[in-house]
Amino acid sequence: MEIAFRSEHEAVLDALAQGRFEPWRWFELRLRAERLGLTQGFERLLCLEGLRIELYDHQREAVLRVLRDMRGRALLADEVGLGKTIEAGVILKEYMLRGLARKALILAPASLLTQWQQELAEKLGIPARINRSADNWHRWDCVITSLDTARRAPHADRIREIPWDMVIVDEAHRLKNRHTVSWRFVDGLTKKYLLLLTATPIQNDLTELYNMFTLLKPGLLRTYSSFKREFMLDKRSAKDAGRLRERLSEVMVRSTRRDALLRLPRRLVETVPVPLSGPEEAFYRDVVAFARSLHQGGGAAGERVLPLILLLRELCSSPHAACRTLEVMACSDRLEPGEREWARTLAAQARAIAASARKLAAAESWIAAQAEPVLVFTEFRATQAALAERLSALGFIVTVFHGGLTREERSAAVDRFRQAGGVLISTEAGGEGQNLQFCRVVLNYDLPWNPMRVEQRIGRVHRLGQTRDVRIVNLITPGTIEEHVYRLLHEKICLFRQVIGDLDLILAEEPRLERTVGQLVLEAPDEEALLTGLAAVGRRFERARQRWEAIQRRNEEVLA
C-alpha cells in the first residue's frame, strides 16, 4: 500500500514542495464547470446568475425555446426594440457555460460591431473581439465582424477553415437570396448552432422566407416547388398562413410589443428656433461662400470635399468648432496664399462672435428652466468645451463625456451624472453603448446629418427600462443648412418616430447622407438650387419609408 501511495502522489508532493501549482481560482472554475456539466436538459438557465441584466419574460421564454426545442438553430424575429441581441447573447452564454460551445462568429452590419462588442462584454460577460484582419480568425474564441468583410477573400477562405460552434447573423434579411455570395458564404460555414436575427424576414416576397429557413433547417419547407404550391398564393401573399406559421414556429421565435406587454414611453419632440445675430449671419454666409469657392476651384478640389463638408457641419454647431478648422486651413500649404488669407480672416470672425453665440445663450436659458437632469449632445469637442465652460461658470453641475476618456473615466462620468444630476454634455461617444434610462431629457445642441447618429443619441434614454416619456429638444437655426437637414429628417423620414432597425432599411438607398447633403451645399449656386436638390433627396426618403411600412405590414400579415 505504501508503494502505491508513493507512486500515485509523489509527483504531486514534489510539485507542492517546489511551489509549482496552479492558482486556487482555476480549481474552483474547473469544479464549477464539472458540476454544470452534470446538469441535464434546458429546463432552466444556468447563466442567469452571471448576467449583469434582468431578462424580460419574453426574452427568457425565447432563449429556452431555442435551447430546448430548436437545438440552437433558430430565427429570432422579435419586433424592433425587444432585445434580439440580448437573446442571442444569452443563448451563446448558456452553451459556453455548459461546455457545448467555444468558438463563435458574429456577423453584423459594420455600424453595429461596437454595439455588439459592448453588449456582450458589459451585459453578458462574454469577451469578444472585432476583427478586420485576415490573420486573426483562429486567434480569439468569440469574433465579431461584418458580413461584407467576412465574405471577401482572403477572409472567407480562412473563416471557412474553422469549425465554428455558433454563428450569429444580425440583420439576417441580407440572406434573403440564396444566389448571393452572402447566402452561399453562410451556408458553407462549418457550424453546430446558427442564429439568424431580423425583425423583417420578408422584405419583398415569400421566397425570402424559404431561403432563410433553408439555411437553418434544410428540408423544413421541403422543395421550393412544394413550398410555392402549398403556401404561396402569389409572390407576396400566403396561402394557409396559419399552417405556414405553424411550420415556421419549429425554428422561429417572434414576439411583438403587444405579446411582450412592453410599451416604450412616448417621444415628445420639441424644436427651439435660435435665430442668428447679424454678425453670426454674416459669418455663416461668408463660410459657405468660402467653402463653395474652394470646392469649385481647380487643382486638388476633389481632395477638399470631406474637409469642406466637415467645416460646414462645424458651422452648424458653433463658431468655436468652425474656428479650429479655419485656423488649420489658414496654415495649410494645400491652399493658395489668397485662400489661406481668407481662412485667416474667417477664423478671426469666428473668435469675435464666439463668446456671444446665441446658441450658447439659448442652451443656457433652456437648461436653467429644467427641474431635472439634462443630457446634451454635440458633435464636436470644441462646442462641448465652450458649453461646459459657460455652464460651469454659471454654477451648473456639469459632466463631460467624449471619446478621449478611458473606460474607467467614462464609467465615472456616467455615475457622477446619475448621482449628482445637472448636465451631461456628450459627443457622439455617448450615443454608443451607454444606457442612461435614469435621464429622460435630451437636448440636441446640434443635429448630425446622419440619422443613425440621431437615433443612437435618443436610444441612450428611450429604451427598455425607461418608465417616463422622453423629451427630445432640438436647437435649430432658421435659414441654415441645419434647418434644411432637420426638415428632411423630421418630415420625410419621420425620424423621431423610428428606431435603429427601421432606419437601416429606410436609409439603404442613401447610406452616405452626410456627403450627399454636403455636396449639394457645395455645388448649389444659390439657396433655391440647394432646396431643389434637398427636395429630391426627400422624395427618395419618402418612397423608402413607404416601402418600409409596406414591409412591416407584410411581415405582420404572414408572421403575426
N, C-alpha and C positions, 0 to 999 in steps of 0.2 A: 504493500500500500504506500509505503514511504517513497519507493522509486516512482510509482505512478504519480504521486503528488508532485515530486520534483520535476518530472518530465512535462507535466501539464502547466506548471506555474512558474518554473524557473525563469523563463523569458520575461514574463510579466514582472516578477520581482526584480530582475536585473534592470528593466526599463524604469521602474519606480525609483530604484536606488540611484539611478543616473539622472533622474528628473525628466525622463523622456516620456511624457504622457500628454494626451490631448486635453483641452480645456473642458471643465465640467459642463459648460453650456452645450457643447457639442453632444455630450452623452444625453443630456435632457432632451435635446431636439430629436435625437435618434430614438429615444424611448417613446416620445410623443408620437413620432411617425409610425412606430411599430404598433402602438395602441390604436391609432386611427386606421391603420391598415386592416385591423381586425373587424372594423365596423362594416357591416354588410348592408347593401341596398342604399336607396336615396330617399328614405322617408323623412329625414331631417338633414339640415345643412350643418356641416361641421365647421365651416369657415366663419359663421356669424360672429363669434366672439372676437375674431381678429379683424373685423371690418371697422372702419372709422366713421361709418354712416349707419343710419337705420334704413332698412329696406321697407318700401311700401308693400302692402298686401299683394298688389297685382305683380310686383317685381318678384316677390318670393314665390308666388304661385307659378310664374313663368319659368323661373330658374328650376324649380322642382320638376315641372313638366318636361323640360328639355333633358334634364339629367335622368329622370325615371322612365319616361315614355318614349323619348326620341333618341336616346343613346348619343347625345352630344352632336347631332346633326339637325339643324333647325333654322328656320327663317324667323327672326324676331321682327315683327311687323307692327309694333305698337305705334300709335299716332305720335306725331312730333311732340316732344317735350315730356314724354312719360319715362324716359330713362333707359333706353335700349343699351346705351354704352355701359351703364352700371350692370344691367342684367348679364351682358356678355362677359364682363369682367368677373362677376361673381361665379359664373359657370366655370371660367378658366381657373379661378382661385380654388374652387372646390375640387376640380380634377387634379390640380397641382398638390393640394393638401393630402389627397388620397393616394398620391404617387402614381396617378394614371396619366399625367401629362407633365412634360418638362419643356419641350421645345414648342414655342408658339410664334406664329407670324400674324401680324395685324396689318391689314391693307386698308388705308383710309385716304380721303382726299388730302392733298398737301396742306390745305388750310386748317385741318383738324389734327395734324400729327402731334403738336404740342399739347393740345387739349387731351388727347388720348393718354399721352405720357403722364400728364399731371393727375388725371382722374385715377389711373391705375396706381400710381405711387401714393398719392395723398389720401385716397378714399379706401383703397383695397390692399395697400401694402405690397403691390407687385412691382418689382423693379423692371423697367422696360427701357430699351434704348432705341432712339430714332436712328435709322441707318440709311445713308445715301451712298455709301462707299461700296465698291464691288468686292472688297476684300474681307468684310466683317460678318458675312451672313452666318458663318459657323461659330462666331465668337461669343454671342450672347444667347441666352435661353429664350428671352422674350424680345422680339424685334418688331419695331413699328416702321412702316414705310408707306409711300404712296403706291397705288396700283400702277400709275403711269411709270414710276421708276422700276418697279419690280418686273414688269412685263418686258422691259427692254434688255437687249444684250449690253454688257455681259452679265447683268444681274440675273436675268431669267434662268440661264443655264445653271448658275451656282445655287440659286434658290431651289431649283428642281432636284438638285443632288441630295437635298436634306430631307430626311423623313420627319415631317412635322407632326407633332401630336395634335395640335389645334391650329386651324386657320380661321381668322375672323375677317370678314369683308364688310366694311362700313359703306353706306350709300350703295348697297348692292344692286340697285336698279341699273347700275352701269353694266351689269352682266345679263342684260335682257336679251341680247342677241348671241346665239350660240355660234355664229360665224365670225365673231370678232376675236382679235388677239387676246383681249382681256378674258373673255369666257374660256377660250381654249387654254390659256395660261392657268387659271384657277382649277379648271377641270383636270389638268395634267399634273398638279401637285400631289405628292405623296402625303396623305393626311388621314389621321384617325378620326378627328372631330372637325366639323365645319359649321360655322355660324355665319349667316348672311343677315345683315341689318338694313332695313329700309322701311319707311312709313308708307311708301307707294310702290309696291311690287309691280303694279300695272301702270305703265307710262302711256302707252298708246293702244295696245291690243292684248288679247288674252294669250297670244303666242309667247309673250314675255314671261307669263306665269309658268308655262310649260318649260321654258328654257332654264329658269332659276330652280325649279323643283327637280329638274333632271340632274342638276349639279348635286343636290342634297341626297336624293334617293332615286337613282335611275330605275325606271320601270313603275314608279308610283302612279304615273298618269298614263302608263302603257305607251304605245307608239303615238307619234304626233297625229297620224291619221285617225287613230281611235279617239284621241283627245278632242280633235275637231268634231268628229261625229257625235261624241257623247255630250260635249259641254259647250260648243260654240254655235250660237245662232248665226252670228257673223263675227267679224274680227273684234268688235268691241262689246258685244252683248253675249251674256252667258245663258246657256240652256240648262235648266235644272240647277240653279245657283245653290240651292240648299245641299244637294248631293255633292256638288263641286266643293263647297266649303267643308263638308264632312271629310272628303278625301284629302283636302289640303291640311286639315287640322292634324293629320298624322305627323306633319313636320313643320307646322306653322303655329306661332303664338302671336295673337294680336289682341291688344287691349285698346279701347277707346277711352277718352277722358270720362265719358259717361259710365263705362264699365268700371273704371278705376275709382269712380266717385271723387275724382280730383278736378278741381276747377281753379285755375290760376286766377288771382285777383285781376281787376281791370288795370289797363294802362290809361292814365289821364294825361293827355298831351297838351302842352301849352306853348305858345310862341310869344316871345317877348321881343318886339322890334326895337333895335338900337340904332337910330339914325346916325350917320357920320357927321362930325362937325365940319365946318368949312375947310380947315387945314387937313383933316383926315380925308375928306372927299378929294381934295387936290392931290394928296399923296397917292390915293388909290388910283386915280386916273393916270397919274404920271408913271406909276409902276407898271400898270397894264400896257401903256404905250411903250415903255422901255422893253418889256418882255416881247411884245409883238415885233418891235423893231429888230431885236436880236434874232428872233426866230425867222423873220422874213429876209434877214441879211444873207449874204453869200457865205462862202467858206465852209466852216465846220458847223453850220446851223443845225444839221441833224444830230450832232452830239450835244446840242444845248437843250433839246426838248425836255428831258427829265429834270435837269436843274431849274429850268424856267417854270415847269409845272409845280415843282416844289416851292418856288418863290411865290407863285400865285396862291397856293394853298396857305402859305405863311401869311400872305397879305390878308387873307380872310380871317386869320386868327388874331394877330396883333402886330403893331409896328415893331415890338420887341423881337418877334420871331423873324419878320422880314428883314430887319436891320442886320442880323447876323449874316444872312446870305448875301445881302448887298455889300457888306464890308469885305466878304471873301471875294466877291466878283470885282470889287474895286482894286484888288491886288492880283488879279488873275492875268497871267501872260497869254491866256487863250483869247482875251478880248483886245479889241483895238484901243489905242490911247483914248480916243473920244468916248468909247463905251465905258471904259474904266472911270473916266471923269464923271460921266452921267451916273454911274452906280455910286460913286462917292457923294455926289450931290443928293441922291435919293436917301442914302444912309443918314446924312445929316438931317434931312427932313424927318426921317423916322425917329431919330433921337429927340428932335424938337417937340414932337407930338406925343411921345411915349407916355410921359407922366400924366398927361391929361386925356388919355384914351377913354372914350365914352363907354366902351365895353367894360373896362375895369370898374368904372363908377356904377354901371348898371348891375354888374355881378355883385358888387359890394352891397348895394341897396336891396337887391332881391334876397341875398343870403341873410342880411340883417333882419329881414321881416319873417324869417322862418323860425319856428319854435322847436325844430328837431334837426338831427344831423343831415348834412347835405354832401352828396358825392358829386364832385365837379370833374368833368373830363375835358382835357385839351389834347391836341395832337402834339404840341411842341413844348420842349423843356424851357425855352426862353419865356413863353407865355406862362407856363406853370410857375416859374421863378418870380415873374413880375406880380402875378396874382397872389402868390403866397406871401411875398414881401408886403404888399399893400394890406392884405387882411390881417397879417400878424401885427403890423404897426397899429391897426385899429383895435387890437385886443381879442381877435378871434382865436380860438384854438385851431391851429392849422397843422395838418399832417400831409406830407407829400409822398407820392408813390410813383416810381418810374423804373425803367428797365436797368438803370445803373445800380440799383440796390441788390445786395446779396439776398439769398433766400431767407436768411435769418432776419435781415433788415426789413424785408417785405412782410414777413410774419409779424414782426414787432409793430410795423406801421398799421397793419390791419387791427391788431389787438388794441393799439392806442386809440384808434378811431372808434372801435367797438366800446371801449370803456369810458373814454373822455368825451366822445361826440365831437361837436364842432364841424369842421370841414376837412374832407379828404380830397386833395387835388391830385388827380391821377392822369398820367399819359396813357397811351393805348395798352401799356403793360398791365394796367389794372382791368382791362377788358378781357384778359385771357386767364382762365383758371381760378380766379378769385371768386369766392361766394360771399356776398355781402347782404344776405337777406335781412339782416338786422336793421338795414337802412332802407328807406323807400322813396327817397327823393334824389333824382338825377338831374343835374344841371349840365347841359352840353354847352360849354363856353364857345366852342367852335364845332363845326359839323364835318366829319370826314366825308370825302367824296365817294368812299367805298361803303355801300350799305351794310356789308357784312360787319364792318367795324362798329357801325352804329348799333347794330343788333347785339354784338358782343358786349358793348357797354351796358345796354339795358338789361341784358341777360345776367349781369352780376347781381341784380336785385330782384328782377322779375323771373322767378324760377320756383320749382317745387320747394316748399318750405316758407315761402313768403305768404304771410297771412293778411296783409293790408294792401289796399290799392296803391299802385306805384305811380308817382308823379314824374313826368318827363318834361323838362322845361328847356326850350331851345332859344338861345340868344341869337337872333338873326338880324343882319344888317341889310336894310332895304336897298334895292337898286344895285346890288353887287352880285358877283358870282355865287356867293354863299346863299343868297335868296333864291337864285335860279336853281341851284342844286337841291335846296330844301323842297321847293315846289315839285321838282322832278321826282324826288324820292317819296314825298308825302302823298302827292296826288296820283301819280302814275303807278307806283308800286304798293301804295298803302303801307309804307314801311313800318309804321309804328303799330300795325296790327299783325305783322308777320313774325315768324321765328326762323332760326337758322336753317332748318331743313326746307322750309318753304322758299327762302331766298335763294338757296343753291340752285333750284330749278328755274326760278324767275330770272335770275341773272346769268343763266347759262349762255345766252346769246350776246351778253355784253360783259365778259369776265374782267375787262380792264377799263372799268368806267372812269377811273381817275385820269387815265391817259386820254380817253375819248373826250372828256369834258375839257381837259387842259388843251388839247389840240384844237378843239372848237374855239376856245377863247383866243388862242394864239393866232389862228388863221382867219378869224372873223374880221372884216374891215370895219364893222361898226356893231352897235348893240342890236340892231334889227336882224342882222345876219346871224349873230350869236343865238338869239332867241329862236330863229327859224331852225338852226341846227339842233338845238336842245329839244325843240318840239318833235323833231324826227326821232330822237332817242326816246323821248317819252312815249311816242306811239309804239315803238318796238317793245318797250317795257309793258305797256298796257296789253298788247297782244300776248306777251309771255305770261302775264298774270292771269289773263283769261284762260289760257291753256292750262296753267297750274290748277286753277279752280275746277276745270273740267276733269283733270286727272284725279283730284280729290274725290269728286262725285263718283267717278268710275270705280275707284277703289272701294268706296262705301257701298256701292250697289252690289259688287261681287263679293267682297270680303266681309261686309257688315261690321 
